[in-house]
Amino acid sequence: MKNKFIPLLVVGTALLAGCNQEKAADTGSTPAAAVAPAINKADAVAVVNGQYIAKSTLEALEKEIAERSHGQTFPKEKLIEELIQRELLVQDAAQKQLDKSPEVLAQLEAAKKALLTQADLQNFIKANPVTEAEIKAEYDSKIAAEKGIEYKASHILVKTEAEAKKLIAELDKGADFAKLANKNSLDAKESQNGGDLGWFSAGQMVAPFSEAVAALEKGKYTKEPVKTQFGFHVILKEDSRPLTPPSLEAVKEQLTPFLQRKKVQGMIEALRKQAKVEILVPLTDEQPKAETEAAPAAEPAAATPKAAEEKPAAPAAEPAKPAEKTVGKNN
């Protein structure tokens, strides 16, 4: 069997357990108290030049691969070989004193800070879990309390007002709306379905269109063309109904991370208020006059705004795709 590096692997926190912790301590960059405990032979899967690779390192690697490759697994012997090769590289780098180079030390310090940041956030979330009561309260105040109306309509889209007026005149004489849409509408997909837009809320359509639909009586069509950025519309309102909010269970998975973020943001803001912070660089584009005359000033750095309170988006009834293309709001 050829020894090959396994694809999709990245150096993660789990792999650090297989490194020579004593050599890291020798650099002076890691306090002795922060060094990982020694690994016993009984708790190891392999030993490389006297350095044990922990079973927990292998388990973490298996979990990491499963998450990154959506459940794909690799034979255990290949994973162990991967860890052995990584340990050999670590030892070789230490022998060459690469672990003492300023570049590597800076990267290790940055990695350490990133790991501690994640550890602190995970510790906070574990100590302050989102409760069922908090989820229910958020649902009641932000989703269940929302009221609205959904509309079912069809339309015919043409380029000019004259064309739209001609179609309205034909409808006044008793022409079939769906047949006119199939024959004349610019929307290829909708024109094959009588111009049917399905159910939609007012917010899913551009304002002139949604306002015209709301003003119509059930079963009536617009007597004047409705102009939007897409062209001129003749609209038939087929029905309307109260907008039914999604159930708590349907949005629970969305609300939980949303509430976690709110809690984390509150914790960070509290830390910020208690901290003594001094910003040592200018936050504007002000430059000495001589410099500004020599070259245009750089764009000012935008001040970081205080995070606004987020609002979870309630899943709405899925709009017909042609509606998004033809009369949906521009993003």
C-alpha positions in Angstrom: 0.0 0.0 0.0 1.4 3.4 -1.0 1.5 6.1 1.6 -0.4 9.0 0.3 -1.8 12.2 1.9 -5.5 11.9 2.2 -7.4 14.7 0.3 -9.7 17.2 2.0 -7.7 17.2 5.2 -6.7 20.5 6.8 -4.6 21.1 9.8 -7.1 21.7 12.6 -7.0 22.0 16.4 -7.2 18.2 16.8 -4.0 17.7 14.9 -2.0 19.9 17.2 -2.2 17.2 19.9 0.2 15.1 17.9 2.9 17.8 17.9 5.9 17.9 20.1 4.6 20.1 22.9 8.0 20.2 24.7 9.6 21.9 21.6 6.9 24.5 21.6 7.6 25.3 25.2 11.2 25.7 24.4 10.5 28.6 22.1 9.3 30.6 25.0 6.1 31.4 23.1 3.9 29.1 25.1 3.8 29.1 28.9 4.5 25.8 30.6 1.0 25.8 32.1 -0.6 25.9 28.6 1.3 22.8 27.4 -1.0 19.8 26.7 -0.8 16.9 29.1 1.6 14.1 28.2 0.1 11.2 26.2 0.3 7.7 27.6 1.1 4.8 25.4 -2.3 3.3 26.3 -4.0 6.4 24.9 -2.0 6.5 21.7 -2.5 5.1 18.2 1.1 5.3 17.1 4.5 6.5 18.3 6.9 8.4 16.0 10.5 8.8 17.1 9.3 8.7 20.7 6.3 11.0 20.2 2.8 9.6 20.8 -0.2 10.4 18.6 -3.3 10.3 20.8 -6.4 8.3 20.1 -8.4 11.5 20.5 -6.4 13.1 17.7 -7.5 10.2 15.4 -11.2 10.5 16.6 -11.2 14.3 15.9 -9.7 13.7 12.5 -12.4 11.1 11.6 -15.1 13.6 12.7 -13.5 16.4 10.8 -13.4 14.4 7.6 -17.0 13.2 8.0 -18.1 16.9 8.4 -16.1 18.2 5.5 -16.9 15.4 3.1 -20.6 15.0 4.0 -20.3 11.6 5.7 -17.5 10.2 3.6 -15.1 8.0 5.5 -11.6 6.7 5.0 -9.9 3.5 6.3 -8.5 3.9 9.7 -5.0 2.8 8.6 -4.9 5.6 6.1 -5.9 8.2 8.7 -3.2 6.9 11.0 -0.7 7.1 8.2 -1.8 10.7 7.6 -1.2 11.6 11.2 2.2 9.8 11.1 3.3 11.8 8.1 2.1 15.0 9.7 4.1 14.2 12.8 7.2 13.5 10.8 6.8 16.9 9.1 6.4 18.6 12.5 9.5 16.9 13.8 11.5 17.8 10.7 10.4 21.4 11.0 11.4 21.6 14.6 14.8 20.0 13.8 15.3 22.8 11.3 14.3 25.3 14.0 11.4 26.5 11.8 9.3 26.7 14.9 11.6 29.5 16.1 11.3 31.7 13.0 9.5 35.0 13.4 7.1 34.2 10.6 6.0 30.9 12.1 5.8 32.3 15.6 3.6 35.1 14.3 1.3 32.6 12.6 1.2 30.4 15.6 0.2 33.4 17.7 -2.5 34.3 15.2 -3.8 30.7 15.2 -3.8 30.6 19.0 -5.9 33.8 19.2 -8.3 32.4 16.6 -8.7 29.2 18.6 -9.2 31.1 21.8 -11.8 33.3 20.2 -13.8 30.3 19.1 -13.3 28.5 22.4 -14.7 31.5 24.3 -17.7 31.8 22.0 -18.4 28.1 22.3 -18.0 28.2 26.1 -20.5 31.1 26.3 -23.1 29.4 24.0 -22.8 26.2 26.1 -23.2 28.2 29.3 -26.1 30.2 27.9 -28.2 27.9 25.7 -31.2 29.2 23.9 -34.3 28.0 25.8 -37.6 26.8 24.4 -39.3 29.8 26.1 -36.9 32.2 24.3 -37.7 30.6 21.0 -41.4 30.8 21.6 -41.2 34.5 22.7 -39.3 35.4 19.6 -41.7 33.5 17.4 -44.7 35.2 19.0 -43.3 38.7 18.7 -41.7 38.6 15.3 -43.5 36.0 13.2 -46.9 35.0 14.6 -47.8 38.6 15.2 -47.2 39.6 11.6 -50.4 40.1 9.6 -50.8 40.4 5.9 -52.6 39.3 2.8 -51.6 37.0 -0.1 -52.9 37.5 -3.6 -53.5 35.2 -6.5 -53.3 36.9 -9.9 -52.5 36.6 -13.5 -51.1 39.2 -15.8 -50.2 40.0 -19.4 -47.0 41.9 -20.0 -46.4 43.9 -23.2 -44.0 46.6 -24.3 -46.3 49.5 -25.0 -49.3 51.2 -23.4 -51.1 51.0 -26.7 -50.8 47.2 -26.8 -52.0 47.0 -23.2 -55.0 49.2 -23.9 -55.9 47.1 -27.0 -55.9 44.0 -24.8 -58.1 45.6 -22.2 -60.5 46.5 -25.0 -60.6 42.9 -26.1 -61.3 41.8 -22.5 -64.2 44.3 -22.3 -65.7 42.5 -25.3 -65.5 39.2 -23.5 -62.1 37.8 -24.6 -60.6 35.0 -22.4 -57.8 36.4 -20.2 -55.7 33.2 -20.2 -55.8 32.9 -24.0 -54.7 36.5 -24.5 -51.9 36.0 -22.1 -50.7 32.8 -23.9 -50.7 34.7 -27.1 -49.4 38.1 -26.2 -47.5 38.1 -22.9 -43.7 38.7 -23.1 -43.1 36.3 -20.2 -42.3 33.0 -22.0 -43.0 30.7 -19.0 -46.1 32.6 -17.7 -47.5 33.0 -21.2 -47.7 29.2 -21.4 -49.8 29.2 -18.3 -52.3 31.9 -19.0 -50.2 34.5 -17.2 -50.7 32.8 -13.8 -48.4 34.2 -11.1 -49.7 31.9 -8.3 -49.9 33.2 -4.7 -47.7 36.1 -3.6 -47.5 38.8 -1.0 -47.4 42.4 -1.8 -43.7 42.6 -0.8 -42.8 40.1 -3.4 -43.8 42.5 -6.3 -42.8 45.9 -7.3 -44.9 48.7 -5.8 -47.1 49.7 -8.8 -48.0 46.1 -9.5 -48.8 45.1 -5.9 -50.8 48.4 -5.4 -52.9 47.7 -8.5 -53.6 44.1 -7.3 -54.6 45.3 -3.9 -57.0 47.8 -5.3 -58.8 45.3 -7.6 -61.9 43.4 -6.7 -61.8 39.7 -6.9 -62.4 38.5 -10.4 -61.7 42.0 -11.9 -58.9 43.1 -14.2 -57.3 46.5 -14.5 -59.1 49.0 -16.7 -55.9 50.9 -17.3 -52.4 49.6 -18.0 -50.1 49.3 -15.0 -46.6 50.6 -15.8 -43.5 49.1 -14.2 -39.8 48.9 -15.1 -40.6 45.7 -17.0 -43.3 47.2 -19.3 -47.1 47.5 -19.2 -49.3 45.0 -17.4 -52.9 44.0 -17.6 -53.7 42.3 -14.3 -56.4 40.0 -13.3 -57.0 39.5 -9.5 -58.2 36.0 -9.0 -58.3 35.7 -5.2 -56.9 36.9 -1.8 -56.4 35.3 1.6 -54.9 36.2 5.0 -51.2 35.5 5.1 -50.7 32.5 7.4 -47.5 32.6 9.3 -45.3 29.5 9.4 -45.6 27.2 12.4 -43.1 27.4 15.3 -41.7 24.1 14.3 -41.1 25.2 10.7 -38.9 28.2 11.8 -37.4 26.8 15.0 -34.1 25.9 13.3 -33.8 29.4 12.0 -34.7 31.1 15.3 -32.2 29.2 17.4 -29.0 30.4 15.7 -30.5 33.9 15.4 -31.0 34.0 19.1 -27.6 32.6 19.8 -26.1 35.4 17.7 -28.1 38.0 19.7 -26.8 36.5 23.0 -23.2 36.5 21.7 -23.5 40.1 20.5 -24.8 41.2 23.8 -21.9 39.4 25.6 -19.3 41.1 23.3 -20.9 44.5 23.8 -20.8 44.0 27.5 -17.1 43.2 27.3 -16.5 46.2 25.1 -18.2 48.6 27.6 -16.1 47.2 30.5 -12.8 47.3 28.6 -10.4 50.2 28.4 -9.7 50.7 24.7 -7.6 53.2 23.0 -7.5 53.3 19.2 -4.1 54.4 18.0 -4.6 55.0 14.3 -6.6 57.8 12.7 -10.1 56.7 11.5 -10.5 59.5 8.9 -8.8 60.3 5.6 -7.2 63.5 6.8 -3.7 63.9 5.4 -1.1 66.6 5.6 -1.8 69.3 3.0 1.4 68.5 1.0 0.3 64.9 0.7 -3.2 65.6 -0.3 -2.0 67.9 -3.1 0.4 65.3 -4.3 -2.2 62.5 -4.6 -5.9 62.2 -3.9 -6.7 61.0 -0.4 -7.8 57.4 0.0 -11.4 56.6 0.6 -12.2 57.1 4.3 -12.5 53.9 6.3 -16.1 53.3 7.1 -16.7 53.3 10.9 -18.0 50.0 12.0 -21.7 50.6 13.0 -23.2 49.0 16.0 -24.8 45.8 14.9 -28.4 46.4 14.4 -30.9 44.0 15.8 -31.5 41.3 13.4 -34.9 39.9 12.5 -35.3 36.4 11.4 -37.0 36.1 8.0 -40.2 34.2 8.1 -40.4 31.7 5.3 -43.1 32.9 2.9 -45.1 30.9 0.4 -42.8 30.2 -2.5 -43.6 32.7 -5.3 -43.9 31.5 -8.8 -40.5 31.8 -10.5 -41.9 33.8 -13.4 -43.2 36.4 -10.9 -39.7 36.9 -9.6 -38.4 37.4 -13.0 -41.0 39.6 -14.4 -42.6 41.7 -11.7 -40.5 40.8 -8.6 -38.6 43.5 -6.8 -35.1 44.3 -8.0 -32.5 43.1 -5.5 
